[in-house]
């Protein structure tokens, strides 16, 4: 009777939660590693929605940090190459083809507007690593040279061309992957507001800051962090950590609970963010941080590379085009978020029982086929005497269907989407076993109607579960 509402509850009614996920630096296309965080965050959000929470999905755009300046310098140098200058590209620049594409757009639309002689650019330049220098100092010096030669306005044009192009491509990739956000929150907007200064002053008033070597430090060791952290450098620039403190304070002002979904490489960052929240008088328990282990892609038994800086990686778009969104979305959430995921491309495209998403969708298609045949025979959707369902396969199926609401609640409250994936696979196995053991369109009208009702119930639960995972439920295969 509940149809699409079956499994929904009001466990979270009256509570607001923000889920921030993906939030990849807009310095290149999303790769398959980002895809796992996207799928996981989207399903956690769906589950919380189903439990009655008011859910706000958010992408934090890191559009003001050092990596963005490295991207801007990389785009400018590729542009200069296309403009006819002889450029030695920095070893620490972004080297993917997408950088050439952005540079080509700049050159095509703006001509020589941003051109400067290579001799001027590299005059008295700090040596790069291949020449015996330091790659970090070299790229920072190139960024400074670009800013000085171009001036604020022209540098911002180059910066924004890279930023806007990549953010738009990220939006497009995620939308096509079935992942949408309520807000794209700009770090630059946060910095342009007074939020950072307000945050620093709040920490200063609480006596949580001190000065050392010209920099301003946060006493994070008072809260269990391994060392104190800089919030404002000696040159007056605030750090990424300072922006993050201000952003999290902003979150907690908007919602009852915030959930951060980060890559496993951010594990050391959790205690310092919670320390800052505590130092400002907020309850750190209102922030939940879920760390996503890496997804490793395999094809033909071989591991594929994923490095944004070198440009050698498999993009999320390429993955989607190869295996389809359904298989990608399902495979990404098959395992717990804190377990490594080996993503087998060959298995994801196999039409066999070993491919779990195919197996589940095929169960749904089989149900649709049975119901279609019943309709063609003029069999109405009659009320049924379910006491006629006495076969072991029927009892197993009924028992599994009854577990669905509990599984949804556990998956949502524990942030464990894999529970739904596992549940659906078990349900599909039980239905396939039932389908192979019994006939449905039989002469015994009462038993026939009971079995068709069981088929419809299985169809509804399969559809509801797949919808939580943003995986389609095809009627024919």
N, C-alpha and C positions, 0 to 999 in steps of 0.2 A: 504493500500500500504506500510506503514512503517513497518508493522509486528513487529518484536522484538524491533525496534527502536522507536516505538510509546511511547511517554512519556519522551523520552530523550530530553535534551536541552543543550544549551551552556552557561547557566547562570553563571557557575563557570569557564568557559574557561580561561586558563592562570593563574589560582590561585592554589596554592598547600596547602593541609591541611593534618595534621597528626591526626589520631584518635587513642588514647591510651585507651585500654579497657581490662577488666578482671584483668590483673596484680595482681592476687592473690598471696600472699606469698607462695612459694613452700615448705610449711610445711605439706601438706596433700593433698588428692584428692580434686578436685573441687566438691563443693556441689551444691544443687539446687539454693541456693542464688546467687552463681557465675553465674549460667546459665542465669539469667535475664540480667546481664550486658553483657554477651557474645552475646546473641541474639540481644539486643538493639544496642550494638556497631557495630555489623556486619551489621545490617540493615541501621543504620545511614551512615556507610561507603558506602554501596550499593547505597543509595539515592544520596549521594554527587557525586559518580561516574557517576550516571545517569544524573546529572546536569552538567557534564563536568569538575568537579574539578579533579585535580591530587591528588589522595588519597593514603596516606601511613598508613597502619594498623600496629600498634605496641603493643607489650606486654612488659611491664617493669618488668624484673625479679629481685625481691628483694632478691638477693643472698649474701648479705653482712651484714645483720642486726642481731640484738639480737635474733629474733625469729628463725633464721637459726642456731644459736649456741645452742638454746634450743632444736631444732630438733636433732642436732648432739649429744648432751649429752643424749637425750632420746634413740637414736639408739645405742649408746655405752653401756648404762646401760642394754638395752634389750639383746645386744650381750653378755655382761658379764653374764647375767642370763642363756643364752643358753650355755655359756662356763662352767657353773657349779658353778658360784659365787652366794652367797645369797644376793640379792639386794632388798633394800627398795626403790621402785620407787617414785620419787618426785611427789608431788601433782600438781605441775605446769608443768610437762613434757607432751609431746604428747603421748596419750594413745591408739590411734587407732591400729587396727590389722595391718595396713600397716607398722607401725614402727617395729613390730615383723618380718614382711616379709623382710624388708631391713636388719634388724639385722641378720636374718637367712642366707641371701645371704652372708653377711660379714663373718659369722662363717663358712659356708660351703666352701667358696672359700679361706679364709685366716687363718682358724684354730685359734690358740691361739695368733696370732700376736699382737692383741690389748689388751690382757688379763693382768689384774693387780688384786691383792687380794682385796676383798671387805674391809678388815680391813684397808688397806692403803688408799683406796678411801674415806672411811667415817671417818677416824681418825680426831678428833677435828673439825668435820663438823658443820657448822651453822645449827641449828635445823629447820626442816620443820614445816609448819603450824599445821599439826595434833599433833605434839609434843610440841606445844606452841610457835613455832618460826615464822619466816617470810618466806613465800613461795618464794618471789622474791629474797631475799638474799640467800636462800638455793639453788635455781637453778643456780644463778650466781656463787656461790661458787663451785658448781659441775662442771660448765663449766670451771672455772679456774683450778680446780683439773684435769680435763680431759686434758686440754691443757698442764699442767705442767708434768703430768705423761707420756703422749703420745709423747710430743714434736711436733714441727711444722709439720713435714712431715706426721707422722702417724695420727695426729689429722685432717689434711687436707684430708687424705684418707677417714676417717669416715665421715667428713663433706660433701665431694663430693659424696660419695655413696648415702647419703640421698638426697642431692640436685639433682643430675643427675637422680636418679630413679624417683623422684616425678615430675621433669620438663618434663621428657620423657612421663610419664603417663598423665600429663596435656596436652601436645601437642597432644597425641593420642586421648584423650577425646574430645578436641576441634575440631580436624580434623574430627572425626566421627560425631560430632555435626554440621559439615558444616562450621566451623569457622576457617579461616586461617589468618596468619599474614605475613606481608612483612619482619618484623624484630622482633627478641627477643633481647631486649636491656638489657645488664647485668649491674646491679648496681656495681658489683665488678670491672668490666672493667672500669667504670667511676671513681671509687675510686683509681684504680691502675694507671690511667692516672693522669695528673696534673690538671684535670678539677676542682676538688674541691678547691685546693689551689688558682687557677686562679680566681675562683668565690669569694673566701674570700678576696683575695687581691683587687678585683674590688670593693667590698663593703667597704673595709677599705679605699681605695683611695677616695671613695665618702663620707667618714666620717659617715658611717652608722653602724659602729661597736664600741663596747667599752668592756673593761675588767672589770670583777667583780667576786670576790671569785675564782680567778684563771681560770675562764671560759671566753670565748669570746661570746658576745651577739650581736644580730642584733636588731637595733632600730625599730622594726615593729610597735610600738605604734605611730610612726610618720606618719604611713600610715593607721591608723584606726584599727589596731589589738588591742585586749584587753590587751595584755602584750608583752613585749619583749621576743625574742626567742634565745636560746643557739644554736650556730653553731659549737662551739668546746668546749668539756668538759674540766674540770680541769686536767684530765689524758691525754689530748692531742688528744683524739679520736673525730672525727667529728660526728655530729649527723645525724639522718635520714633526718632531715629538711635541713641540709646543702647539702646532696646528692640530695635532691629533687630540691633545687634551681639550682644546677649545671645541673641537668637533664633537667629542663625546659629551661634554657638558651641554652642548646644544641639543644633542639627542635626548638626554635625560630630562631636559626642560620640555620636550615635546611629547614624550610617551612614558608609560609606566615601566616598560622594560625594553632594553636594547639587546639585540643579538648580533654579534660580529661573526662573520664567516670568513676566516683567513686561511691562507696556505700554511702548511705545517712549518715552513721556514720562519714563521713569525712567532714561534712558541716563546722565545725570550722576551717578546714585546708585551706579553699579557700582564706580567706582574707590575711593570712600570706604569701601564695605563691604569690599572686598578689602583695603584698607589696614588696616582694623581687625583683620581676620582675621590678616594678616601680623604686625601689632603684638603679637598675643597668642601668636605662635609657631606658628600653624597654617599649613598649606600652602594658599595661595589657589587653587591649581590644583584643589583638591578641591571648589571651588564653581564651577559653570557657570551663567552668566546668559544667558538667551535673551530677546531683546526682540521683542515682537509689534507689528508695525505696525498702524495703525488699519484697521478695516473700515468702509467707507462704504456705506450702504444706498441703493439707487436703486429707485424705482418710477415707471413711466410716464416714464422718462427724467429724473426729478427727484430730487435728493438729499434725504434725510430727516434731521432733526435728532437729535442725541444729547447732551442736557445734563441731568445729574441734578439740579443745583441748581434750575434753572428749572422742572423738572417736564415739560419738553417733550422726550420721547424715545420711541423704539420699544423696548419691552422684549423680552428674550429669549423670554418666554412668547408675546408677540404674534407674533414671528417664527416660532416653532415652530408656532403655530396656523395661520399663513398658508401656510407652505411645507412643514411637516412636519419632524420631526427628521432624517430621512435626508438630505434636500436640504441642510438647514442644516449638518449635521455634515460632509458632503462638500465643500460650497462653501467652508467655512471653512478647509479644509486643502489646497485646490487649488494655492495659491501658497506660495512660501517664506515663512517667518515674518517675514523682514525686508523683504518687499515689501508695498506697500499693496494692499488688497483692495477692489475694487469689487464689491459683492454685488448682483446684479441679481435682484430679487424676481420679475419677470415671467419671466425665463429659468428660475428655479428651480422654477416651477410649470408650465412648458411640457412637454408630452409629445411630445418630438421628439428627433432625433439631436443637436441643439445643446445639449440639457440633459445634461451628462455622467453624472449619477447615474441618470437615467432610462435612458440609453443602456446603461450597465453592467448595471443591474437587468434590463433587457429582454433582454440577452444571456443572463443566468442563467435567466430565465423560458423563453426559447426552448429552452435545453438541457433544462430540466425537462420541457417539452412533448414533446421528442423521446424522452426516456427513459421518459416516461409511455406514449407510444404503443408503444414497444418492449415494455413490460411487458404492455400490453393484448393484444399479439399473441403473448404467451407466450415472448418472446425472453429467454433467461437472460443473466445477467451473466457471460459466458464469458471465459476467458483469450484473449488476442488475439495474432495475428502482426503486430506493429507494422511489420514490413518492407513490408507492403502499402500503407502510407501514403506515397505517393510524389508526390502532387499538391503544387504550390507552396504552396497555402494550408495544407496539412497540415504541411509542413516549417516554415513561418513560425510556425504555432501551437505546434508542439513546441518550437521554439527559444525562443519567448517564455515558455512554461511553465517551461522549464529555468532561466530567469533569475530566477525568483521568490525562491528562498532568498537569492541575492546581493543582490537589491533590498531585501529585508527587513533584511538585515544592514547595508547602507549607510544605509538610512533610520533605523535605530535608533542606530547609532554616530554618525551625523552630525546626529541630531535633525531629520530631514527627512521628515515625514509626506507631503509633497506627492509624494515619489517613488512612494508606493504608489498615490495617486490617479491619477497619470499612467500608471503601469504598468497599472492596471486598465482605464483608458480605451483604451490601446493593445491590450490583450488582447481587450477587447470588440469593437474595430474588426476585429481579425483573425478573431474568431469569426463576426461578422455577415457578413464577406466569404466565409468558408468556407460558412456556412449558405446564402447566396444562390447559391453556385456549384455545390454538390453535394447529392445525396440521401444519406440515412443508412440508411433501412430498405429495403435493396435485396436482390435475390435472391442475390447473391454473398455467401454466409454469412461467409467469412473476412474479406472487406473490410468487410462490415457490422459485424462484431464489433470490428474494429480501429477503425473510425470511432466506434462507440459508446463504446469505451474512451477515445478522445481527447476525446469530449464529456464523459465523467465526470471526466477529469483537469482539463478546463477548468472544470467545475462546482466541483470541490474548491478549485482555486486562487482562483477568483472568490469563493467563500464565505469562504475564509481571509482574503483581502485585505479584503473588506468588513467582516468581523468585527474586523479591526485598526482600522478606521475607525469601528466601532460603527454601521455602516449595515446595514440588513436585506437579505437575499437572497430576494426573493419568488419563489415557484414559479409563480405565475400573475399576469398583468398585463392 
